[in-house]
Amino acid sequence: MKARALVGNGERMRRGFTLIELLVVIAIIAILAAILFPVFAQAREKARQASCLSNLKQLSTAVMMYTQDSDETFPIGVQDDWNNSWPVKVQPYVKNLGVFRCPSDGNMTQPDWTVGWGGVPISYAANGVFGGVNNNNGLVGVIGMAQSWLSPQVASLASVGRPAETVMIAEKHNTDVLAAGGWGNLSSFAPGCIIIGMDSSWDSLAANEAPNGTLSATANYPAGRNGSVSAKHSGMANFAFADGHVKAMYPYQTRPSGGNWSPPAKSDDMWDARRP
C-alpha cells in the first residue's frame, strides 16, 4: 500500500512506509499472534479431550458388555500369570486398538525387553485398588488381580455400592509412566494396566498411586495429589465410572481426603466400591 503526495511544482512523488510504521505493524501482528495462539492451543486440547472421552466411553461400554456376558462380574484386571488382562479381555468388544490410546499421550514406545509379553502401550488403567477387607488384603476397586493373597479378587455389579460415583477406568499415560522411570503403561503388564493404590513399591515398574487431595499440588508425578492419574487436559483427566458413564474431573477430586482403605469406607472416596 503506497500513498501519493503533491510537491510544490505539481509533480507527484511515491512514498513508502517509514521504519516506525513498519515496526508498529509488526508489533500489532505479534500481539495478535500472542493472543490467538493460546486460544488455538486450547481449542486443539479440547478436541483431544473430547476424543479421549469418546475412547473411554467405548471402553466403559465394552467393560459393561463383558460384565453382562459374565454373570454381572467385572473382568479380572490381570490374571495370576499377568496375561489376559482387562484390555485383552474387552478388546473383542471394541475391535480397535486406537481406543486404548489418548491423543494427548505422545509417547507410545516401550522397552525392547517387554515386547512379546508386556502387551502394547496404552493410556488407561483400571481401578484395581486393594486394601484392608475383613482383616485381609482384598479388592477395594472394581477390576482387581487374580492373586492368592487377595480376597475378594473381583467385583460384581451388585457389590458396588455407588456405581455412578465409583471410578472404573482412569487416564494413566504411557508418556508419564516412562518419564517417571517405569517400564511403561502396558496392556498385559500388571503394574501398567491397573492402579493398585498408594503402594509406591511398583513405581520402578509403573506408577500406581491413587489420587490423594491432601498431598502437594506441585510434587512430581506420581507423588502429588493427582497420583498416577494423568491430568493432561487443562489439568483435568477423563474417568469412566462403574455405571458406564464418563466424565472429566480434576483427579484429586475423586479422592479429596486421602487416607487408607481400612474400613469404614470414606464417603468421598470414588475409588472405594464398598461405600454403602
Residue, then its C-alpha position, 0 to 999 in steps of 0.5 A: m500500500k503506497a500513498r501519493a503526495l503533491v510537491g510544490n511544482g505539481e509533480r507527484m512523488r511515491r512514498g513508502f512506509t517509514l521504519i516506525e510504521l513498519l515496526v508498529v505493524i509488526a508489533i500489532i501482528a505479534i500481539l495478535a499472534a500472542i493472543l490467538f495462539p493460546v486460544f488455538a492451543q486450547a481449542r486443539e486440547k479440547a478436541r483431544q479431550a473430547s476424543c479421549l472421552s469418546n475412547l473411554k466411553q467405548l471402553s466403559t461400554a465394552v467393560m459393561m458388555y463383558t460384565q453382562d456376558s459374565d454373570e454381572t462380574f467385572p473382568i479380572g484386571v490381570q490374571d495370576d500369570w499377568n496375561n489376559s488382562w482387562p484390555v485383552k479381555v474387552q478388546p473383542y468388544v471394541k475391535n480397535l486398538g486406537v481406543f486404548r490410546c489418548p491423543s494427548d499421550g505422545n509417547m507410545t514406545q516401550p522397552d525392547w525387553t517387554v515386547g512379546w509379553g508386556g502387551v502394547p502401550i496404552s493410556y488407561a488403567a483400571n481401578g484395581v485398588f486393594g486394601g484392608v477387607n475383613n482383616n485381609n488384603g482384598l479388592v477395594g476397586v472394581i477390576g482387581m488381580a487374580q492373586s492368592w493373597l487377595s480376597p475378594q479378587v473381583a467385583s460384581l455389579a451388585s457389590v458396588g455400592r455407588p456405581a455412578e460415583t465409583v471410578m472404573i477406568a482412569e487416564k494413566h499415560n504411557t508418556d508419564v509412566l516412562a518419564a517417571g522411570g517405569w517400564g511403561n503403561l502396558s496392556s498385559f503388564a500388571p503394574g501398567c494396566i491397573i492402579i493398585g493404590m498408594d503402594s509406591s513399591w511398583d513405581s520402578l515398574a509403573a506408577n500406581e498411586a491413587p489420587n490423594g487431595t491432601l498431598s502437594a499440588t506441585a510434587n512430581y508425578p506420581a507423588g502429588r495429589n493427582g497420583s498416577v492419574s494423568a491430568k493432561h487436559s487443562g489439568m483435568a483427566n477423563f474417568a469412566f465410572a462403574d455405571g458406564h458413564v464418563k466424565a472429566m474431573y480434576p483427579y484429586q477430586t475423586r479422592p479429596s481426603g486421602g487416607n487408607w482403605s481400612p474400613p469404614a469406607k470414606s464417603d468421598d472416596m470414588w475409588d472405594a466400591r464398598r461405600p454403602 
